[in-house]
């Protein structure tokens, strides 16, 4: 089940939410569209989000308010460290919050590598948060 109609009021939102499920069901099909950050976030929420309430709440807020707004439609291979650094530097947030965003993105990319959605090194390894 992808979700309720309240969670996904439009067909486009439901299709986007079902993207990671469709990819898992057709894992042998090499001609699939590239995995987007939105698909990765949906899979992470469904499978790996921590059970601890405070951490879970913080991750959901960071994903929804910051990461999804900027990166949802980008293919994983198109998200580069320099672009993320520049994006973080333009945000009017405390350095500690920017560090939390960077660390959560690192966790997302680590999961993508584990799930074989991305190959190579974690691109967030080279992202520095300036104070």
Buried (B, 14 or more C-beta within 10 A) or exposed (E): EBEEEEEBEEEEEBEBBBBBBBBEEEEEEEEEEEBBBBBBBBBBBEEBBEEEEEEEEBBEEBBEEBBBEBBBEBBBEEBEBEBBBEBBEEEEEEEEBBBBBBBBBBBBBBBBBEBEBBEEEBBBEEBEBEE
